[in-house]
């Protein structure tokens, strides 16, 4: 996979599932002084996400894409044993596309509200209508139809999930990109939905489980 974004450095993977993971609230261990070894969680078991202003694909308008994302989150929040809620807080400040995001010499130039420092946007979800965002982030050609198996849905930090954490041991930022090239026909949507559910599972800390 042609990842060009560096994953968050210094994170330690969980050696075993903790009680908090079973509750659906963590995936890795704390890393800051005073919280070493504690599970990283979303504060109060609540995830707020913000979606792109643009359309996802020729067959999914922004509003339809928002419903598509909400359905994917519900695959996790609907599990009775999972202490997790997810809600849409609004939209990003712009339509993220190939004209306002780029990577040069390992440095990302992007709208401020989808960067790792945008803790006021806990989860940003980008609708990459024509694959140009994916090309910018993962390498030229990565947004093509031929790469939908790996690049239909992905996070900025690869398999890590969230890409910013507070000193108190809570997850506070993550980015998800959905490639609209892979969601341009009705036949493609079930596969994209499946991949979105799995990516969201990693972000909320349930990557080791399957939704019911």
HUQUI-V556272 format. One record per pair of residues at least 4 apart in sequence whose ideal C-beta (glycine too) atoms are under 6 Angstrom apart, sorted by the first residue. I is the first residue (numbers start at 1). J is the second residue. If there is no record, write none. Layout:
BEGIN
<<I	J> <I	J>>
END
This chain:
BEGIN
<<1	150> <2	138> <2	139> <2	142> <3	158> <4	103> <4	138> <4	139> <5	156> <7	157> <7	158> <7	160> <8	157> <8	160> <8	163> <11	28> <12	29> <14	28> <17	21> <18	39> <20	25> <20	26> <20	39> <20	41> <21	26> <23	83> <24	82> <24	83> <24	84> <24	206> <25	41> <25	45> <25	205> <26	39> <26	40> <26	41> <26	205> <27	161> <27	205> <28	40> <29	37> <30	35> <30	36> <30	38> <30	40> <30	169> <32	167> <35	169> <38	169> <40	165> <40	169> <40	171> <41	170> <42	47> <42	171> <43	170> <45	83> <45	84> <46	85> <47	86> <47	204> <48	87> <48	89> <48	122> <49	88> <49	123> <49	125> <50	89> <50	90> <50	91> <50	92> <50	121> <50	124> <51	66> <51	91> <51	125> <52	92> <52	96> <52	126> <52	127> <53	91> <53	94> <53	95> <54	95> <54	127> <54	129> <55	61> <55	62> <55	129> <56	60> <56	65> <56	127> <56	180> <56	183> <57	180> <57	183> <57	184> <58	184> <60	64> <60	65> <60	183> <65	127> <69	125> <72	196> <72	197> <72	200> <73	77> <73	86> <73	200> <74	78> <75	197> <75	211> <76	204> <76	206> <76	211> <77	84> <77	85> <77	86> <79	212> <84	204> <92	113> <92	124> <93	113> <94	111> <96	126> <98	132> <100	111> <101	110> <101	133> <101	136> <102	109> <102	136> <103	108> <103	136> <110	114> <110	115> <113	118> <113	121> <114	124> <114	175> <116	163> <116	164> <116	173> <119	172> <119	173> <123	174> <124	175> <125	176> <126	133> <126	177> <127	178> <128	133> <128	134> <128	177> <128	179> <128	180> <129	180> <131	135> <131	143> <131	179> <131	181> <133	177> <134	138> <134	142> <134	143> <134	151> <134	179> <135	140> <135	142> <135	143> <138	142> <142	147> <142	151> <143	179> <143	181> <145	181> <147	151> <148	152> <148	182> <151	179> <152	179> <152	182> <152	192> <152	195> <153	178> <153	195> <153	196> <153	199> <154	177> <155	176> <155	199> <156	163> <156	175> <157	163> <161	202> <161	203> <162	171> <162	174> <162	203> <163	174> <164	172> <164	173> <165	171> <166	170> <166	172> <174	203> <176	199> <182	188> <182	192> <183	188> <183	192> <188	192> <189	193> <197	211> <201	206> <201	207> <202	207>>
END
